[in-house]
Every structure is written in C-alpha cells, then in structure tokens.
Amino acid sequence: MDRLDIIREDETLEDLQINGFSVIQKKEGFRFGMDAVLLANFAKLKKRDEVVDLCSGTGIIPFVIMAKNSISKITGVEIQDEMVEMANRTARYNNVNDKAYFVNGDLKDKDLIKTLGKVDVVTVNPPYKLKDSGLINLDDRNSIARHEICCTLKDVVEAASILLKDKGRFYMVHRPERIADIICEMRSYNIEPKLIKIVHPSIKKRANLILIEGQKNGGKFLKWDTALYVYDENGQYTEDMNRIYYKRDDDNE
C-alpha cells in the first residue's frame, strides 16, 4: 500500500518538520495545538523508557516524542474511537507501528489501565475546563477534548499513578488557574510535584499554560523552571520556541 493511501479525503497530513514525521488530522474539527507540542518537548525521556500518553487524541504527543527521542515503546489511550483509528494509521504512515500503538478505551477503566503494565513515563494533555464552565455540547468532539466531560483531573492523575513504576515520571500541561487542584490531586495519588514551568503567550501577557513534572513516590522538593515566552515584542517566535520547532530566524520572515 502506498503511504498516501492511508490518508482519507476529509483528512490532511501535517508535517511536524521533525525528522520526517507527519500526523494525520481532520480538515475540519479538533486539531492539535501548541500545548501538546510544548508538553512533548518538556518531557524528559531516556532511551529505554516505556511511555503511556493519556487523552492521546490523534497522537501528537507520542509522535513528537518519537521524532525527537529514541524510546522503547509508547502507548496512547483515547476514548474517541475515530481519533484512535487515525493515530494508528499515522503510526503506519511513519513506519513506527512496531513502537507506537493506540488503544480505544476509558482511562477511568482501571482494569484496562492495569493491562498496560507499569511504565517509566506518563504524559497527558487533559481537558482543561470544568464540565460546568459555560454552555457545551456533551457529544461534541471538541467539547470532549476541552471540557472534563469524559474524565476529570482526579481521574487522569489516578490513572497515571496506577501506570507509573516507583520513581516513574509524570508530565502534564494544564492551566495556571488549576495549579492548586493539580498539586493536591498529584500528592493524593503519591505523585510528588518536582518541576513547574509557566508559559506566557508573549512578553507582556500573563501566563496561560503550565507544564508540570511529577515523580511517583518522589521526595518533597519542588523547583520552578525558567518561564517560556512564545512570541517576542515583534510578534515573532522567541529563541526558545525556535529551538522547540527546529526553526531558524529566517524561517519567521
């Protein structure tokens, strides 16, 4: 089968511009955002690590991780079957289906989570918004990705705790206004917060994302990383963002 035969008429192929990797996306509907790319770059991976990505969507975090790191295995867990099917086709397109696999299931299903075994790293870009925050369509795919309809912060952290080996590492991207909830939930499931990085859209704007690293049964010592600014005063990517996206200065022109 030709690689392009894997792509369907209502889909597009997004070039990640990292070591030849691409991701299949719908032309219309939910598409991955910068937050997922930032998380994939924030996570610290070792060569033999086994990874589970929760709320995996179309697999953007696993594919960026695989494009930039040599890891043993990565499994994505996603409740929306259409996204899982797309992610598995993306794995075939990139010829990494021997190392990347996506499972259609509910992370609240503890029996399912336990079948995945213990892993070194768990990543997650969960829904940020509380279920009752505004008018939402409970059946809409975008709403499921953005609101706590199918899972809550507690559900995500509990699943991560079940999956992680002792001293295993947890990486999550979320909103700054949820930081108190995040730390409380992590500690309640024995994932100790170790590092927090705040992300600002630009030099003069307040932070709108946080990246957090935790460790299963880790010691109590929390550090704050240097802040990340996405755009500079001229509306161009900062040097930090250029490094993340493998861009040169003249790519912004």
C-alpha atoms as one frame of an Amber mdcrd trajectory, in Angstrom:
protein
   0.000   0.000   0.000   1.263   3.486  -0.904   1.766   5.694   2.159  -0.615
   8.298   0.760  -3.394   5.681   0.510  -3.514   5.823   4.324  -4.846   9.414
   4.152  -8.594   9.882   3.543 -10.441  12.603   1.638 -11.577  14.512   4.741
  -8.090  14.437   6.258  -4.830  16.299   5.874  -1.235  15.342   6.566   0.566
  17.765   8.880   4.351  17.810   8.519   5.865  18.115  12.004   9.149  19.262
  10.427  10.993  16.954  12.802  12.945  14.058  11.339  10.368  13.448   8.604
   7.414  12.767  10.934   3.858  13.718   9.973   0.470  13.459  11.705  -2.934
  12.778  10.142  -5.567  15.386  11.087  -9.139  16.110  10.112  -9.531  19.035
   7.723 -12.356  20.235   9.960 -12.827  19.565  13.661 -10.396  19.141  16.533
  -6.731  19.696  15.649  -3.708  19.555  17.902  -2.394  22.767  19.447   0.860
  24.229  20.654   0.252  22.982  24.193   0.714  19.372  23.078   3.987  20.204
  21.303   5.266  22.062  24.366   4.476  19.109  26.616   6.215  16.647  24.301
   9.329  18.838  24.463   9.090  19.342  28.235   9.050  15.611  28.979  12.452
  14.100  29.749  12.882  10.738  28.021  15.532   8.051  28.257  16.439   5.582
  25.532  14.793   2.510  27.069  11.731   4.271  28.500   8.264   2.848  28.054
   5.638   5.592  27.867   1.856   5.899  28.106   0.126   9.008  26.799  -3.335
   9.573  28.285  -6.060  11.582  26.486  -3.951  10.942  23.412  -6.273  12.347
  20.743  -4.729  11.820  17.312  -1.356  11.057  18.887   0.504  14.328  18.514
   2.418  13.970  21.807   3.619  10.404  21.105   4.703  11.313  17.568   6.649
  14.420  18.622   8.268  12.371  21.389   9.239   9.635  18.926  10.508  12.171
  16.384  12.889  13.665  18.936  13.788  10.719  21.172  14.807   7.077  20.987
  12.396   5.250  23.283  11.397   1.625  23.709   7.618   1.835  23.395   4.757
   4.319  23.591   1.044   3.590  24.017  -1.711   6.162  23.608  -5.055   5.847
  25.400  -8.001   7.733  23.899 -11.758   7.384  24.445 -12.801   8.598  20.965
 -12.515   5.659  18.576 -12.179   7.771  15.427  -9.092   9.503  16.810  -7.545
   6.181  17.839  -8.027   4.802  14.346  -6.386   7.895  12.848  -3.450   7.703
  15.268  -2.787   4.064  14.406  -2.793   4.981  10.712  -0.310   7.764  11.471
   1.928   5.185  13.165   1.817   3.087   9.997   2.496   6.114   7.809   5.610
   6.956   9.851   6.698   3.297   9.965   6.722   3.247  13.783   3.752   0.933
  14.395   6.197  -1.531  15.986   6.811   1.007  18.791   3.657   3.169  18.863
   0.165   1.774  19.456  -3.105   3.482  20.350  -5.862   1.955  22.470  -9.531
   2.905  22.376 -10.643   2.986  25.985 -11.656   4.970  29.039  -8.831   5.912
  31.400 -11.306   5.535  34.275 -11.409   1.801  33.461  -8.840   0.584  35.990
  -8.839  -2.956  34.575  -7.882  -1.568  31.162  -5.189   0.673  32.628  -3.665
  -2.230  34.541  -3.361  -4.295  31.349  -0.878  -1.692  30.045   1.618  -2.618
  32.744   3.977  -0.365  34.677   5.794   2.281  32.666   8.610   4.784  33.139
   6.757   7.873  31.922   3.145   9.049  31.662   2.272  12.148  29.635  -1.114
  13.826  29.424  -2.723  16.878  27.853  -6.102  16.584  29.597  -9.306  18.593
  29.192  -8.661  21.910  30.974 -12.152  23.233  31.605 -14.577  22.111  34.271
 -17.673  20.390  32.915 -19.998  23.145  34.142 -17.932  26.038  32.709 -20.271
  27.505  30.072 -22.642  26.020  27.521 -21.236  22.864  25.925 -22.408  20.043
  23.699 -21.703  16.833  25.620 -21.462  14.837  22.369 -19.186  17.277  20.509
 -15.620  16.017  19.929 -14.109  19.444  20.545 -16.003  19.747  23.834 -14.789
  16.311  24.934 -11.209  17.381  24.267 -11.541  20.688  26.144 -14.012  20.078
  28.993 -14.000  17.499  31.784 -16.864  15.535  30.230 -15.346  12.059  29.978
 -12.692  12.435  32.671 -11.686  14.806  35.451  -8.283  15.914  36.706  -8.651
  13.370  39.511  -9.309  10.556  37.014  -6.213  11.490  34.990  -3.869  11.599
  37.983  -5.269   8.356  39.416  -4.706   6.551  36.100  -1.153   7.913  35.922
  -0.434   6.718  39.445  -1.601   3.189  38.575   0.598   3.152  35.472   3.827
   4.551  36.868   6.675   2.492  38.216   8.206   3.563  41.531  10.100   6.819
  40.781   8.417   6.955  37.353   7.896  10.405  35.842   4.625  12.225  35.143
   4.315  15.148  32.702   1.201  17.267  32.226   0.210  20.546  30.571  -2.676
  22.491  32.090  -3.945  25.960  33.001  -2.335  28.099  35.742  -5.680  28.658
  37.480  -5.897  24.914  38.204  -2.484  24.652  39.873  -3.823  24.225  43.424
  -6.103  21.394  42.262  -3.264  19.800  40.290  -0.810  19.698  43.195  -3.455
  18.428  45.618  -4.530  15.613  43.270  -0.949  14.618  42.480   0.018  14.342
  46.138  -3.154  12.426  46.965  -2.036   9.740  44.493   1.629   9.746  45.573
   2.929  11.699  42.585   5.167  14.381  44.040   5.382  17.675  42.076   9.038
  18.223  41.159   9.198  20.945  38.484   6.823  23.623  37.164   7.344  25.739
  34.050   4.990  28.587  33.208   4.256  29.574  29.610   3.394  33.125  28.506
   1.863  33.849  25.063   4.181  36.877  24.790   6.500  39.069  26.825   3.741
  41.353  28.107   0.955  38.814  28.638   0.232  36.750  31.718   0.874  33.010
  31.717  -1.825  30.868  30.105  -0.227  27.403  30.435   1.791  25.464  32.957
   3.973  22.415  32.388   4.431  20.213  35.422   6.671  17.236  36.156   5.964
  14.822  38.980   7.571  11.653  40.306   5.830   8.595  41.731   6.835   8.303
  45.397   9.364  11.096  44.934  10.849  13.262  47.669   9.291  16.619  48.547
  11.296  19.232  46.655   9.603  21.488  44.090  11.557  23.667  41.664  10.362
  26.408  39.302  11.859  26.324  35.821  12.556  29.463  33.791   9.443  30.851
  32.111   8.801  30.209  28.424   7.636  33.087  26.219   6.059  32.081  22.904
   6.256  35.395  20.994   8.636  38.326  21.384   7.767  42.030  21.238   7.780
  41.881  17.424   5.281  39.035  17.240   7.953  36.510  16.217   8.746  33.218
  17.919  11.296  33.603  20.710  14.607  31.750  20.534  13.230  29.137  22.931
  10.278  28.477  20.634  12.508  28.337  17.559  14.541  25.633  19.250  11.396
  23.670  20.082  10.152  23.868  16.497  13.625  23.464  14.960  13.194  26.812
  13.233  15.887  29.284  12.173  15.478  33.051  12.432  14.881  33.367   8.692
  12.012  30.848   8.893   9.938  33.524  10.630  10.362  36.034   7.814
